[in-house]
Amino acid sequence: MISPSFHNIPSWFSWENQGVGIAVTSLTAGRDDLVAFMVDSPIGRNRGLYRAGKGLDPNGDVTAGWTPWREVPGWGAAANDGANIAVGDVTRSGRPDLVVFQIDSSSDQNRALFRIGKE
């Protein structure tokens, strides 16, 4: 059953977004955590940011607080036609890795790009 209400992601500061994403993973063994992602589209270059909500319960409440927003380094795109994230143990380290995807909407043909963030 879907929760009857939407849950707020605190400190969502962007006035313009050109992509968002969300993923559920276990950042700490034994609990689910939520990773929220946004593409902030201010005047000038865009930037990708993410934060984790720790201790996601079955009702959709984050019970153990939120990390600060962290920037995805080297974003580069001035405009995006979409973006998203996924989480998985790509590096086989036993820890989750963040996979970030974006469509760079340049004046020429669009480009699809991805990056793997690992600890």
N, C-alpha and C positions, 0 to 999 in steps of 0.2 A: 504494500500500500504506500502511496506517495504521501509525504508529509502534507498536512493541510495548509501550511504557510511557507513562504520563502523566508530564508534566514539572511540577515545582513552580514556582509563582510566589512568589518570595521575599517575606518580610515581609507575608504575608496575615494581618492582625491581627484581623479581624472575627470575633466569636463567633456573630453572627446576620447572615444576609444575606437581603435581599428582592429580589434581582436581581443578575445578573452578565452579563458579555458579554466578547467577545474579537473583535479584528479584526486583519487583517494589512494592512500598507501600507508604503510606502517613505517614511520620514521624511527620509532622506538618500538622494539618488540613487544607484542602483547596488546597493542591498541591501534585503532585506525586514526589517521591524521588526514587533513584536507589540505591540498595545495591549490591556491588561487593564483591566477595569472591574468595580467592585463597588458595591452599595448596602449600606452598613453600617447595621445596625438596632439601635443601642444603646437604652437607656431614654431616652425623649424623641424628638426629631426624628431622622429618618434623614438620611443624607448620601451623596452619590454621589462616588466617587473613581476615579481612573484613573492608570495608569503605563505607561511604554513600555519594552519589552525590545528593545534595539538589536542588530542583526545576527542575525536568525533564520536558522539554517542548515536544510538539508533534513531533518536528523534531529530538528528541533524544539528544538535547543539555542540559547539566547541567548548570543552570543559576545562582545558588546561592552558588557555591563553593563545595568543598569536605572536609569531615572530615579526620583526620589522619588515617592511617592503625591501626587497633586494633587487638591484638592477641586473639584467642579463647583459654581460659585457659585450661590447662590440656590435650593438644592434645595427646601427648604420642606416637603416631605411628611413627616408623622409616620409614615405606613405606606405601603408600596408593594405592588402586586400584580404586579410585574414591571418590568423595565427592561432596556435594552440599548444598544449603541453601534454606530455605523457610521462609516466613514472615507471621504471623497471630497473632490474639489476643488469644493465647492459654490459658492465665491466666485469661481472661475475665476482664481485668483491664481497658479496653478502649484504651490501648496503644499497638502497635505492638510488638510482641516477635520474636526473631530470632531463628529458628530451624536449627541446623547444623547437617549434616549427613556425616559419613565417613565409608569407608571400610578399616579396618586395615589389611594390607597384611603381616601377620606374617609368620614365617617359618612353622608354623602348618596351620590349616584351617583358612581362612579369617574370620573376625568378622565384623558385621555391627553394628555401634554404632550411637546414636544420643544424642543431648543435646539441652536443651531449654535455651536460654539466655533471661533474663527479666530485666527490670530496677528496 
